[in-house]
């Protein structure tokens, strides 16, 4: 009888050890996925943690590309409007960056109910994540985030369709 109890104890402990090992490996893998990075962005927003946000979002790249997208929709190629838009670009980038930093540092509300991850596709170095944002009292907006591998983690580098998602139309 004692041998059965001992064998059973060894089997149970071995099974628990194997379960912990598999769980640990799965968690370590999860931390290297684009989805995990997006959840950390949400955590940073909830905690008003700009440093954590910056680990998972390349703020300069996202803002610069967003301004470019918006400017390209409003400034036809060439001409005075295009030159003016290019001249204003640095000031626009700084203003948008300041607004984003303020939004992260002073975020109040529930990120989980305002952002829904719909899909993530990826290859070895690039991922695209489609997120539905539902601002208070506003129509939901679909955004596609371009992400790049950054060592063992991922960073958002662009909101690909920001001007279209914000329903910004070129002026006539």
Secondary structure, 3 states (H helix, E strand, C coil): CHHHHHHHHHHHHHHHHHHHHHHHHHHHHHCCCHHHHHHHHHHHHHHCCHHHHHHHECHHHHHHHHHHHHHHHHCCCCHHHHHHHHHHHHHHHHHHHHHHHHHHHCCCCCHHHHEEEEEEEECCCEEEEEEEECCCCCCCEEEEEEEEEECCEEEEEEECCHHHHCCCCCCC
